[in-house]
Amino acid sequence: MTRVLVVDDQAMVREGFAALLGAQPDLEVVGTAENGRIAVDTVAALAAEGRGPDVVLMDVRMPELDGIEATRILLAREDPPRVVVLTTFDLDDHIYDALRAGASAFLLKHAPAAELLHAVRVVAAGDALLDPGVTRRLIGHFVHAQPGPPKSLDGVTARETEVLVLVARGLSNAEIAAELVLAEQTVKTHVSRIFTKLGLRDRAQAVVLAYETGLVQPATGG
């Protein structure tokens, strides 16, 4: 059973998501929160009871404490939940910040119910959920708009670098295996080593890092 916390400052949205998720046999809504501060406190209280959420659905723009800061605080915990960021716009600069803060996915609020349920389940399983086209456009735009000194890929082998590039382009392990003519298990091993060497939680952070290092170039078109 996957435990979920729903965080949104709009009561109707919050209650609607909670009802949808709570109706699923494999999902349990352990609480709701109307802002980031309450979300942080709720996660701490639930964790103390042994009922900490596995996944937090996190709105971005909220009073008291916004979703980005709340995500940073939650992911600094010893037992951090996975975070799915909710947004109204698919090119919102806050979403880039949320991915950098460690969110595993972002989802448009008007996405179909099936996409929301799929996102929660994928993220709960330990992966990130990224729409390749939207993610490349989003991250490419904001890395280009916010240039800085390249980050280091010290310790990453040439093969691991190839794999990281393909991860950043949105390919699955199976697709990477086909592209590089490798066994899928070998690709999984490479991905795991990349995450360990670079201190990454999941594919979302890998995508951000690939752009920040200049390994993948920002998109120039819309």
ZADO-548693 format. One record per residue (C-alpha): residue in one letter; x, y, z. Coordinates in Angstrom, 2 decimals. Layout:
<site r="a" u="X" v="Y" w="Z"/>
...
This chain:
<site r="m" u="0.00" v="0.00" w="0.00"/>
<site r="t" u="1.38" v="3.39" w="-1.02"/>
<site r="r" u="0.72" v="6.24" w="1.42"/>
<site r="v" u="0.08" v="9.66" w="-0.15"/>
<site r="l" u="-0.14" v="13.20" w="1.23"/>
<site r="v" u="-1.97" v="15.80" w="-0.90"/>
<site r="v" u="-0.80" v="19.42" w="-0.61"/>
<site r="d" u="-2.70" v="22.25" w="-2.33"/>
<site r="d" u="-4.02" v="25.59" w="-1.14"/>
<site r="q" u="-7.28" v="25.18" w="-3.06"/>
<site r="a" u="-9.72" v="23.07" w="-1.05"/>
<site r="m" u="-11.61" v="21.81" w="-4.09"/>
<site r="v" u="-8.43" v="20.62" w="-5.83"/>
<site r="r" u="-7.05" v="19.11" w="-2.63"/>
<site r="e" u="-10.24" v="17.22" w="-1.84"/>
<site r="g" u="-10.70" v="16.10" w="-5.44"/>
<site r="f" u="-7.22" v="14.60" w="-5.63"/>
<site r="a" u="-7.64" v="12.99" w="-2.23"/>
<site r="a" u="-10.93" v="11.39" w="-3.26"/>
<site r="l" u="-9.47" v="10.07" w="-6.51"/>
<site r="l" u="-6.39" v="8.61" w="-4.84"/>
<site r="g" u="-8.32" v="7.23" w="-1.87"/>
<site r="a" u="-10.59" v="5.25" w="-4.17"/>
<site r="q" u="-7.65" v="3.18" w="-5.44"/>
<site r="p" u="-7.09" v="-0.20" w="-3.74"/>
<site r="d" u="-3.30" v="0.23" w="-3.66"/>
<site r="l" u="-3.21" v="3.85" w="-2.48"/>
<site r="e" u="-3.97" v="5.36" w="0.93"/>
<site r="v" u="-4.36" v="9.09" w="1.51"/>
<site r="v" u="-2.82" v="9.65" w="4.94"/>
<site r="g" u="-3.50" v="13.37" w="5.05"/>
<site r="t" u="-3.91" v="16.68" w="3.26"/>
<site r="a" u="-2.31" v="20.09" w="3.77"/>
<site r="e" u="-3.15" v="23.57" w="2.58"/>
<site r="n" u="0.37" v="24.94" w="2.43"/>
<site r="g" u="4.00" v="23.86" w="2.56"/>
<site r="r" u="4.47" v="24.59" w="6.25"/>
<site r="i" u="1.56" v="22.36" w="7.23"/>
<site r="a" u="2.83" v="19.73" w="4.79"/>
<site r="v" u="6.25" v="19.64" w="6.46"/>
<site r="d" u="4.69" v="19.39" w="9.93"/>
<site r="t" u="2.23" v="16.72" w="8.78"/>
<site r="v" u="4.95" v="14.55" w="7.27"/>
<site r="a" u="6.93" v="14.77" w="10.51"/>
<site r="a" u="3.89" v="13.86" w="12.61"/>
<site r="l" u="2.91" v="10.95" w="10.37"/>
<site r="a" u="6.48" v="9.65" w="10.27"/>
<site r="a" u="6.58" v="9.67" w="14.07"/>
<site r="e" u="3.50" v="7.44" w="14.02"/>
<site r="g" u="5.11" v="5.11" w="11.49"/>
<site r="r" u="2.69" v="6.27" w="8.79"/>
<site r="g" u="4.89" v="8.68" w="6.86"/>
<site r="p" u="3.82" v="9.24" w="3.25"/>
<site r="d" u="5.67" v="7.49" w="0.46"/>
<site r="v" u="4.61" v="10.15" w="-2.04"/>
<site r="v" u="3.67" v="13.81" w="-1.58"/>
<site r="l" u="1.61" v="15.57" w="-4.25"/>
<site r="m" u="2.93" v="19.12" w="-3.91"/>
<site r="d" u="1.42" v="22.28" w="-5.33"/>
<site r="v" u="4.00" v="24.97" w="-6.18"/>
<site r="r" u="2.36" v="28.29" w="-5.38"/>
<site r="m" u="1.02" v="28.36" w="-1.83"/>
<site r="p" u="1.00" v="30.79" w="1.12"/>
<site r="e" u="3.13" v="30.37" w="4.24"/>
<site r="l" u="5.70" v="28.12" w="2.54"/>
<site r="d" u="5.70" v="27.37" w="-1.18"/>
<site r="g" u="6.05" v="23.92" w="-2.67"/>
<site r="i" u="9.70" v="24.35" w="-3.66"/>
<site r="e" u="10.91" v="25.19" w="-0.17"/>
<site r="a" u="8.69" v="22.49" w="1.29"/>
<site r="t" u="10.20" v="19.99" w="-1.14"/>
<site r="r" u="13.73" v="20.98" w="-0.12"/>
<site r="i" u="12.87" v="20.54" w="3.55"/>
<site r="l" u="11.15" v="17.19" w="3.04"/>
<site r="l" u="13.97" v="15.78" w="0.93"/>
<site r="a" u="16.50" v="16.74" w="3.59"/>
<site r="r" u="14.83" v="14.31" w="6.00"/>
<site r="e" u="16.51" v="11.02" w="6.84"/>
<site r="d" u="13.43" v="9.22" w="5.48"/>
<site r="p" u="12.33" v="11.52" w="2.64"/>
<site r="p" u="9.16" v="10.89" w="0.68"/>
<site r="r" u="9.05" v="11.12" w="-3.09"/>
<site r="v" u="7.58" v="14.36" w="-4.37"/>
<site r="v" u="5.33" v="14.89" w="-7.38"/>
<site r="v" u="5.03" v="18.60" w="-8.12"/>
<site r="l" u="1.70" v="19.91" w="-9.37"/>
<site r="t" u="1.53" v="22.97" w="-11.61"/>
<site r="t" u="-0.92" v="24.84" w="-13.78"/>
<site r="f" u="1.62" v="25.70" w="-16.47"/>
<site r="d" u="3.96" v="23.39" w="-18.37"/>
<site r="l" u="6.68" v="26.06" w="-18.67"/>
<site r="d" u="6.84" v="27.40" w="-15.15"/>
<site r="d" u="10.25" v="28.47" w="-13.85"/>
<site r="h" u="9.26" v="27.14" w="-10.44"/>
<site r="i" u="9.17" v="23.62" w="-11.83"/>
<site r="y" u="12.81" v="23.74" w="-12.81"/>
<site r="d" u="13.59" v="24.83" w="-9.25"/>
<site r="a" u="11.44" v="22.00" w="-7.92"/>
<site r="l" u="13.33" v="19.41" w="-9.97"/>
<site r="r" u="16.61" v="20.83" w="-8.72"/>
<site r="a" u="15.24" v="20.56" w="-5.18"/>
<site r="g" u="14.78" v="16.85" w="-5.76"/>
<site r="a" u="11.21" v="16.38" w="-6.96"/>
<site r="s" u="10.80" v="13.12" w="-8.87"/>
<site r="a" u="8.09" v="14.31" w="-11.25"/>
<site r="f" u="5.96" v="17.21" w="-12.27"/>
<site r="l" u="2.40" v="16.98" w="-13.44"/>
<site r="l" u="-0.09" v="19.44" w="-14.87"/>
<site r="k" u="-3.16" v="19.88" w="-12.68"/>
<site r="h" u="-5.45" v="19.43" w="-15.65"/>
<site r="a" u="-3.84" v="16.11" w="-16.63"/>
<site r="p" u="-6.24" v="13.15" w="-16.89"/>
<site r="a" u="-6.88" v="11.19" w="-13.71"/>
<site r="a" u="-5.11" v="8.16" w="-15.17"/>
<site r="e" u="-1.89" v="10.20" w="-15.55"/>
<site r="l" u="-2.01" v="11.32" w="-11.93"/>
<site r="l" u="-2.47" v="7.76" w="-10.70"/>
<site r="h" u="0.31" v="6.52" w="-12.98"/>
<site r="a" u="2.67" v="9.25" w="-11.74"/>
<site r="v" u="2.09" v="8.37" w="-8.10"/>
<site r="r" u="2.67" v="4.67" w="-8.72"/>
<site r="v" u="5.81" v="5.17" w="-10.83"/>
<site r="v" u="7.35" v="7.57" w="-8.34"/>
<site r="a" u="6.41" v="5.33" w="-5.40"/>
<site r="a" u="8.27" v="2.50" w="-7.13"/>
<site r="g" u="11.44" v="4.59" w="-6.99"/>
<site r="d" u="11.62" v="6.04" w="-10.48"/>
<site r="a" u="11.06" v="9.51" w="-11.88"/>
<site r="l" u="8.29" v="10.36" w="-14.29"/>
<site r="l" u="9.28" v="12.84" w="-16.97"/>
<site r="d" u="7.63" v="13.69" w="-20.23"/>
<site r="p" u="10.71" v="13.83" w="-22.49"/>
<site r="g" u="9.52" v="16.65" w="-24.73"/>
<site r="v" u="8.21" v="18.94" w="-22.02"/>
<site r="t" u="11.12" v="18.20" w="-19.70"/>
<site r="r" u="13.79" v="18.91" w="-22.31"/>
<site r="r" u="12.07" v="22.13" w="-23.31"/>
<site r="l" u="11.59" v="23.19" w="-19.69"/>
<site r="i" u="15.06" v="22.42" w="-18.42"/>
<site r="g" u="16.77" v="23.48" w="-21.61"/>
<site r="h" u="15.07" v="26.85" w="-21.46"/>
<site r="f" u="15.94" v="27.58" w="-17.85"/>
<site r="v" u="19.50" v="26.30" w="-17.93"/>
<site r="h" u="20.04" v="28.53" w="-20.93"/>
<site r="a" u="18.38" v="31.45" w="-19.13"/>
<site r="q" u="20.36" v="30.88" w="-15.93"/>
<site r="p" u="23.91" v="30.04" w="-17.07"/>
<site r="g" u="26.55" v="29.23" w="-14.50"/>
<site r="p" u="29.89" v="27.47" w="-14.21"/>
<site r="p" u="29.68" v="23.88" w="-15.49"/>
<site r="k" u="29.38" v="21.22" w="-12.83"/>
<site r="s" u="31.85" v="18.37" w="-12.74"/>
<site r="l" u="31.38" v="14.82" w="-13.96"/>
<site r="d" u="34.60" v="13.63" w="-12.33"/>
<site r="g" u="34.75" v="9.88" w="-11.87"/>
<site r="v" u="32.13" v="9.09" w="-14.50"/>
<site r="t" u="33.40" v="6.75" w="-17.21"/>
<site r="a" u="32.96" v="7.30" w="-20.93"/>
<site r="r" u="30.28" v="4.60" w="-21.10"/>
<site r="e" u="28.45" v="6.06" w="-18.11"/>
<site r="t" u="28.56" v="9.45" w="-19.81"/>
<site r="e" u="26.91" v="7.94" w="-22.89"/>
<site r="v" u="24.20" v="6.46" w="-20.69"/>
<site r="l" u="23.66" v="9.77" w="-18.87"/>
<site r="v" u="23.17" v="11.58" w="-22.18"/>
<site r="l" u="20.47" v="9.11" w="-23.18"/>
<site r="v" u="18.79" v="9.34" w="-19.77"/>
<site r="a" u="18.70" v="13.11" w="-20.23"/>
<site r="r" u="17.04" v="12.64" w="-23.60"/>
<site r="g" u="14.22" v="10.74" w="-21.92"/>
<site r="l" u="15.07" v="7.19" w="-22.97"/>
<site r="s" u="14.09" v="4.26" w="-20.78"/>
<site r="n" u="16.60" v="1.61" w="-19.73"/>
<site r="a" u="15.28" v="-0.70" w="-22.43"/>
<site r="e" u="15.65" v="2.00" w="-25.09"/>
<site r="i" u="19.16" v="2.83" w="-23.90"/>
<site r="a" u="20.07" v="-0.86" w="-24.07"/>
<site r="a" u="18.87" v="-1.02" w="-27.67"/>
<site r="e" u="20.69" v="2.20" w="-28.59"/>
<site r="l" u="24.02" v="1.07" w="-27.13"/>
<site r="v" u="23.59" v="-2.64" w="-27.88"/>
<site r="l" u="23.82" v="-3.63" w="-24.23"/>
<site r="a" u="21.84" v="-5.88" w="-21.93"/>
<site r="e" u="19.14" v="-3.99" w="-20.05"/>
<site r="q" u="20.60" v="-5.17" w="-16.74"/>
<site r="t" u="23.94" v="-3.66" w="-17.74"/>
<site r="v" u="22.24" v="-0.34" w="-18.37"/>
<site r="k" u="20.55" v="-0.52" w="-14.96"/>
<site r="t" u="23.96" v="-1.09" w="-13.39"/>
<site r="h" u="25.42" v="1.91" w="-15.23"/>
<site r="v" u="22.50" v="4.11" w="-14.17"/>
<site r="s" u="22.86" v="3.01" w="-10.55"/>
<site r="r" u="26.59" v="3.80" w="-10.59"/>
<site r="i" u="25.96" v="7.21" w="-12.15"/>
<site r="f" u="23.48" v="8.06" w="-9.41"/>
<site r="t" u="25.92" v="6.93" w="-6.71"/>
<site r="k" u="28.92" v="8.78" w="-8.14"/>
<site r="l" u="27.04" v="12.02" w="-8.72"/>
<site r="g" u="24.83" v="11.89" w="-5.62"/>
<site r="l" u="21.59" v="11.74" w="-7.60"/>
<site r="r" u="18.25" v="10.45" w="-6.33"/>
<site r="d" u="16.67" v="9.58" w="-9.65"/>
<site r="r" u="16.36" v="10.33" w="-13.37"/>
<site r="a" u="14.85" v="13.76" w="-12.75"/>
<site r="q" u="18.02" v="14.98" w="-11.09"/>
<site r="a" u="20.11" v="13.24" w="-13.75"/>
<site r="v" u="18.34" v="15.24" w="-16.46"/>
<site r="v" u="18.98" v="18.52" w="-14.64"/>
<site r="l" u="22.64" v="17.68" w="-14.09"/>
<site r="a" u="23.17" v="16.71" w="-17.73"/>
<site r="y" u="22.02" v="20.18" w="-18.78"/>
<site r="e" u="23.96" v="21.98" w="-16.06"/>
<site r="t" u="27.20" v="20.28" w="-17.06"/>
<site r="g" u="26.65" v="21.13" w="-20.70"/>
<site r="l" u="26.55" v="17.42" w="-21.55"/>
<site r="v" u="23.21" v="18.01" w="-23.23"/>
<site r="q" u="22.55" v="21.33" w="-24.93"/>
<site r="p" u="19.39" v="23.36" w="-24.32"/>
<site r="a" u="16.74" v="23.19" w="-27.01"/>
<site r="t" u="16.73" v="26.21" w="-29.28"/>
<site r="g" u="13.22" v="25.80" w="-30.58"/>
<site r="g" u="9.82" v="25.68" w="-28.89"/>
